[in-house]
């Protein structure tokens, strides 16, 4: 009798625990995942004297200080639906800014040999929210992309792409790709306000330094002139083209001024309470306690 009760209780607790378990899945491309996970908040640190040589090598003092203070932000990516490309790619990031520019350093491993043919390429891009009400990394159709399913508005998309025949690899400075996605599709003819420096180790890794003015005169650009989180996601190309690439979920970048650091330290020192996790555990403990009391008195009555 005791064994049966113990077995029933164990089965019940396993079922109850599994009700709250959600397995981790790669981005499948079947719907908006914005409510399936929290946004990750990241910080761009302020350096008043932050001159940069765009060569893809993070040897500037402010990069070293940022790495020591914040460490790399690692952003994982996953294949989009029907992408038959290579395994998932993770990218390391550093973010910094001065009074005029935003600087981004990123690096990732790429040990796959690029096939011959101009249609195959490597690269990285960012999608920054300008004024989309429901910004997400999800698109119902990757062949006819627009923002209609997000409530309209514009997204600033920029980055850099490289092909096998590219002659500008290794420590060179050049203009990146700068585009804008709207409710009606891609806007053609935008000014290019993004500069990139690249360092590439053949069949091993990429490292990029990106520089863009905080504010531009282009209404198709995101303007970094407010104290608010700027939502974005990234995509990584690996021997592919078009919609066949890796994609991340949504992140939120904030600018941290020097005078904000004390307040920021105070905020981060506060313990963060996960209410949902607490409720789940309290519920399980309460049910377990009730079951123990029930079996105790049942056993007592039998005697």
N, C-alpha and C positions, 0 to 999 in steps of 0.2 A: 504493500500500500504506500509505504514511504517512498519507494523508488518511483512509482507511478506519479505521485504528487510532484516529486522533484523533477521528473522528466517533463511533465506538463508545464510546470513553472518555467523551466529553462526554455522550452519551445516558445512560450508566450513572450518571454523577455527578448529572445532573438528576433521574433516577428516585430515586436514593438520598436526595437532598435533600428531595424531595416526600413521602417516607415520613414525615418528621418535621414536615411543614407542616400546620397545622390552620387553616383559614380562620375568621375571626371571624364569628360569627352572632349575631343578635338572639335573645333568649329565645323559644324556639318553643312552650313549654308542653307538650312531649312527655315530659319526664322530669326527674329531679333533676340539676341542673347543678353540685352542690356540689363534685364531683371534677374538674370541667373547668377550674377556675381557682383561684388562691389567694385566701384571704380578705384583704381590705384592712384593715389595722390603722390606726385613727385615735385621736386623743387629745383628751380634754376637759381643759382647763387649769384649775387652781385659782386663784380670786381670793377672798380672804377678805372683802373689802369690795366686793361686786358687786350693788348694788341696781339694779333695772331698772324702767324705765317701759315697759310692754307696749304698744307702738304700732306695731311692725313696722319701726322705724327703728333701725339699729344705731349710734347715736351715743353710747352709753355707753363709758366709758373702757376697760372690760375687753374690749369687742368690738373696739375699735381696737387694743388691745395684742395680742389674739389674732390678728387679721388680719395685723398686722405680723410676729408671731412665727411663726405657722403657715401663714398664707395660707388661702384658701378650699379646702375639700375639695369637689371636683366629683364628683357621683354621677350617672352616666348611667342612663337608663331606656330600656326598649324595650317595644313593644307585646306583649301577651299574644296567644296564638293566637286567630285570627278577630277580632281587634280592627281595625276599619276606621277608627280614629280618626286623629289627625293625626300628624305626624312625631315622632321620638323627642325627649324632653325631658331636659335636664340641669339638675340643681339644685345650687347652691352652698351649702355649710354651714359654720358655725362652732359649736364646742361649748365650753362653759365650765360651771363649777360653783363653789358655795361650800359652807359647812358644812350647808346645808339644802336647796338647790335645784340641779337640773340646768337649764341654759339652752341652748336651741338656736336659732340664727338660720339661716333658709333663704330663698333667693330663686331665682326662675326666670322666664324669659321666657314670656309667653303672649299672642301677638298675634292670636289668633283670637277673633272676636266670638261671644259665647255666644248660642246660639239661644234664642228665647223658649220658655217652658215650664218648669215647676218640676222636671221629671224630668232636666233637663240641669244639670250642675254642674261646677265646678272644685274642686280641693282637693289635699291631700297627707295621707298617713298613714304611720305607722311600725308595723312589727311587731317587737316585742322578745321574744326567747326568755326564758321563765321557767324551765321545766324539761323542755323537749322534748329527747329524746336525740339525734335526728338532724334538727336544725333546718335548714330549707331554704326558699327562696322558691317552690318548686314545689308545686302542688296538682293532683291528678288531675282533680278536678271543682271548678269555680269557682262552681257553682250550689248545691253542698252541701259547703261547706268544713268541714274538721275536721283534727285532727292525728294521725289514726290511722295514716297512711302514714309519719309521722315517729317512730313508737313511742309515741304518746300524749303526755300532758302539756299544758301551757298556754302560750299566746302572748298577750302584752299588746299590743293594737292601739289606737293613738290618733293623732289628727290633727285636721284641720279641713276642712270642705267648705262651698262657697259656691254659691248659686244666683243667677240673674239678678235676682230680686226681693229679694235680701238687702239689708236697710237698715243693716247694721252694718259695711259696708266702710269702709276708710280710717281707720287709726290708732285703732281701738277695741279694748277688752279684753273678752274673753268666754271662756266655757268651750268647750273643744274637744270632740271625740267621744272617748269612752273605752270600749273594749270588750275582751272576752277570748274567744279561740278555744280550744276544748278538743277532746278526742277525740270528744265527743258533739255538737260543733257550737258555735255561738255562745252564750255565757252572757248571760242577760238580767238587767238590774237591777244592774249594777256601779256603784259610786260614781265620780263624775267628778272626777278629781284633776289635770286638765290645763287650764291657762289659756293663751290665745293672744292675741297682739296682731298686727294686720294692717295693712299698707299696700298699696294696690292702685292701679295706674295703668291706667285703662280701656283694654282691648285692647292692653296692652303687657306688664305684669309684675306678679308678686306678691312680697311680702317679708313674712316672718312671724317673730315672736319667740315662742318657746314656753317655758313655765316649768312644771316639775313637781317636787314634793318628791322627795328622794332615797329616802325610805322612807315608806310609807303603812301604814295599818291594814287594807288590803284585800288579801286573799289572791289576788285576781285581777289584781293589779298586779305588774310586775317591781320588785324591790327593789334599789336601787343602793347596797348596803351591803357589798360585797366588793371586794377588789383582784383583779379578774379581767376578762377581755374579755367584754363584753356583745354578743351577736350580734343583728343586726337587719337588716332590709331596708326599703325605702321603696316607695310607690306614688304615682303622680301622676294625678289626674283632669283631663281636658281635654274639656269639653263632652260629658260622658258620664255613665254611671251603672252600678251593678252591677259586673260583671266586666270591663267594657270600659274598661281603664285601662292606664297604663304601669307597669312594675315594674323594680326593680333586683335585682342579685344580693346576696349576703350580705356584710355588713361587721361588723367587730369594734371596739367602742369601749371604751377603757380610761381610767380616771381617773388623772391625773398630779398628784401632790402636789408642793409646792415642794421638799421634801427629796429627791424622786426625780429632779429635773431633772439633777443631776450624773451619776447613774448612767445616766439615759436618754441623755445626750449621749455618754457612753462607749460605750453600746451602739450608737447610731446611727453612731458614727465607725468602727466595725468594718466592713471590706468584706464585703459579702454575696455569697457564691459560689453561683452557680446550677449545681448538680452535674449536672442533666440536660442543660443546654446544653453544659457542658464535655465530658461523655461523648460527646454527638453529634458535636461538633467533632473530638475526638480520634479517633473512629471514622472519620470522613470523611478526615481527614489520613492516618491509617494505611493505609486502603484506597488512597488516591491514591498514597502512597509505594510500596506493593506493586506497583500497576499500572505506575508509572514504572520500577521496577526490572525488572519482567517484560518490558516493551517494550524496555528497554535491552539486556538479554541476548538477547532474541529477535532484535533487529537485529544484534547482535554475531555470533550463530551463523549468521545468513543470510550474512554476509560470509565 
